[in-house]
Amino acid sequence: MINKLLLPGSLLIALLSITGCGGTNSNSASVSSAETSTPTVTATSTTETTATSISQTSQPSPTSTPGDKQASKKLAAGTYCYSAKTKTLDAQAKLNISSTSKVDGTVAATIQNPEQSYYTSYNQTLTGNLVGDKAKLKIVTKIENDTQNRQETWTITESSLNTGRESFQKVDCNILTVTYEEKAIAQTGKPVQVKFAPGASSTTIKNSVVRSDRNTYLLGAKSGQQMNLKITSLENNAVFDVISPDGKAVEQEATTWSGKLPANGDYQIIVGGTRGNATYELTVEIK
């Protein structure tokens, strides 16, 4: 199903430039964020490795918004969810704040830039402390085959989240299309259980798959039920396989499929790219 190719280093650099995502890793790649400036990329080749640095101007303080007027008010303990959408980025954040102002959370994002043929995703885990509306965080970013660690200060209010690069607005946690945990599991190849909202029989999963990887979803169903699947992708380069509970292939490399199920149990829906990285929407329905 999937083209076994390694990720070009130039693609990762370009992706970091698009999203502002960065950090320090074992390859000595350093990123400092800018609000509007275009990154300057310099690369020095040696006989063994290529050392790459991405530099930007100093990051200005986030601009205040009307929703931040009550920023000094301490946030109540609880879970807060935020969403950000731009031309190239679709991101969701889920933060937990304790009664002692400890913060932990996750960010899941997909990146799409058809003009430059960039299609990928990244996810972040974060921990830290909240003082007023400022959270000093340790952030681990995983983007494709790269892991980066850095420290940042984010502005968190009840109505908004500002990372210094992106502004998120508060959303109902119940409407997030797929949780970070589910995306993270899917991106590491571990199966994700498909869940429907109460009273619903279908759901749409928005995610992306890196070249040479697969995302696996599990859907519990009974013999005789009908499963309807449809996948769409930005470059028409995502397909799925359906595997029955006994391990037999029901359908392979399809973009749409409907059929009656032969047995009780968990069915695997395995998504992969036919070329390069694929950003996709997978609609799953059971009747």
N, C-alpha and C positions, 0 to 999 in steps of 0.2 A: 504493500500500500504506500509505503513512504520512501522517498528518495533518501538514501543514506549519505548525506553530505555534511561536512563540518561547517560550523558557522564562521563566515569570514570575519576577521577582526574589524574591517572597515564598516561592516554593518552595525556592530555593537557600538562603535564610536558615533556613528550617525544617529542611532537610536537614542543614545544618551544626550546628544545635542538637541534632538527634537523634544524630549520630555523634561530635560533638566535634571534627570535622575543621575546620581553619581555617587562616588565614594572612594575609599581607599581599599585596594585589594592586594593579593599576593603578587600581582603583575606591576605594582607600583603605579597604577593609573589613578590620577587625582583629578577631582572635579570640584570647582567652586562655582556656585550658582549665580546667574544674572537674571535680571527681570526682563530685559528686552534685547540685550546685546547678543550678537552671533558669536558662538564659540570659535576660538582660534585653535586649530589642531596642528601639532607638530609631531613628527615621528622620526626617530633615529634608529636606523637598522644596524644590527651587528650580525656576526656570522651565526648566532644561535637564536636570538630573540629580537623582537621589535619593541622598544619602549615607547609608549605613547602617552602624551599628556594633553589634557584639555583644559584650557584656562579661559576664564571669563572675568569681567570686571566685578568689583566687590558688590555683594548683594545689598540693595537698599532695604530699609525697614519696610515691612508690609504696610500698604496704605490702609488707613482706617475706613471702615464702611459703616453705614447706619446701624447695622446689626451688631457692631462692636462697641456701641456707646455704653453698654453695661458690662464691658469686658472685665472690669475690676471685681464684679460680683462673682463669688466663689460658685463654681458649678456643683450642683448636687451630685451625690454618688449615683452612678447608673451607667447605662450604655447609650452612646450617641452615635448616630450614623449620618454620613455626609456623602454627597455625590458631586462630581465635577465632569463637565463635558465641554470639550473644545473641538476644533476641526480635526485634530490628530489624536486626542486623548479621551478615553471614557474610563473614569476611575471611581471607585467606591471605597469609603473608609469606614471602619467600625472601631470605635474607641470605648474602652471601659475605664471609668474613673471610680476609685475607691473612696471611702469616707476619710481616708488620710491623704487624699490627693495624689495617690499613685496612679500612673497611667500605663495601660498596655493596650495594644490594638493591632490592627492589620489594615493594609491597603492593597487592593487588587485593581489592576489596570490593564486595558488593552490599548495598543497603539496602532494607528493606521494612517499611512501617508501614501495614497495611491500614486501621487505624482513621482515619488521617489521609490516606490515599490517596497515600502517598509511595512511589515505586518508582524507584530509580535505582542508579547505581554510581559509584565513584571509584577512582582508582589513584594510587599514589605511587611516586616514585623517590627514593632517598636515597644520600648519600655522607657519609663522615666517618671518625672515628678512635675506636677502642675503648681505654679505659684502665680496667683491671680489668673490672668489669661495666657500666661506663657508656660509652655511645656518644654523642658529640656529633655531631649530624647536620644536614646541610642537606637539607631535604625539599621536593620539588616535588609538589604535589597537583593533580590534574586531576579536577574533578567537574562533570559536564555540560559547559557551555560556559565554565567558569571555571578559571583557572590561578592557584595560590597558592604563594608561596614563604615558608618560615620555617625557623627553627632550633629544634631540640628536643634534649633529652637522654633517651635511652631506656635501659632496663636490659635487658641481654642475658645470659642464661646458657644453658648447654647444654639445659636442660629448659624454659625459658620466656622470653618476651619481654613486657616491660611498657612501654607507651608513655605511661603516666600517665593514659590514658583507658580503654584496653582491655588486658586480660591475654590473651596468646596462650600456647598450650601446644605443645610440640614435636610434630611429626608427621613421618612418613616422606615425603621429598620425592617419592617415586614415586607416592604416592596422591593428590597434589593434583589436583583435577578438571580444572583448566585453568591454565596458567602465566600470570603477569602479562603477559609479553610477548604471549601470544596474546590476552588480553583487551584490552590496549592497542591492538594492531593492529586487532582487531575494532571497537573503539570509534572508530577513526579512519577506518574504511571500507576499510582494506586487507585483502585476503583472508588468512584463516588456514587453514593446512593441517590437516585433521582427522587425528589420530593415534590408533591403537589400541594398547593394551597388547600385549606379546608373546603370541601365541596367541589373542587376542581378535578378534572380528569386529564389535564394537559398542562405543560409548562414549556417555556423557551429558555434555553441555556445559552448565554453569550460568553464565549471564551476564545482562546486562541491556542494553537498548537505549534510548537517549534519543529522545524525540519528534523527528521529522524526520530521524533518522539510520537507518542500516542496518548490520547486522553480516553480513559475508560469509565463508562457510566453503568450502573446496575439498576435495573428496573424489575421489581418483583411483580409477577403476574401469574394468572391461572390458565390452565389449559382451556382452549376455546375462546379466550378473550382476543380482541383484535388490537394490534399495535400499529400505530401510524407514526412514521418518522419522516422528517424533512430537514435537510441541512442546506443552508445558503452561506456563501463566503464571498469576500470582497473581490477575489480574483478567480472565483469558480474553481478553487483548488483544494476543497475539503470534501472528503467522502467518509462513509462509515461502514463498518461490518456489524452484523447482528449474530451473536453466539447464544445458543440455547443453553439451558442449565446442564445438559449432559455434555457440553463442549463441542457440539456440532455446529457448523456454520449454517445459519438460516439465510443470510444475505451477505454479499461482499461488495465492497467498493461502490456503494450506492449513494445517491443524493436524495432519493425519495423511496419509501417502501411502506407497504401496507400488507398485513397478513394475519391470519389466525394462528395463535400460538399452540404448539404441540404438547406442552408440558407445564406443570407447575414449577415455580422457582424463580431464581434471579437470572434475567437475561442481560448479557453484556452488549453494550453499544460502544464500539471502539472507533474513535475518530482520529483520522490522520490526514496529512497533507499530501497531495499528489506532486507538488513541486514547491519548494521553499517553505516559508512559514505561512500559516493560514489563520485568519481571524474569521470566526464563524458564528452562526446562530443555529442551534439545534432544537427543533420543536419535537416534543415527545408527547404522544397521546395514547391512552389506553382506554378501551371500551369493553 
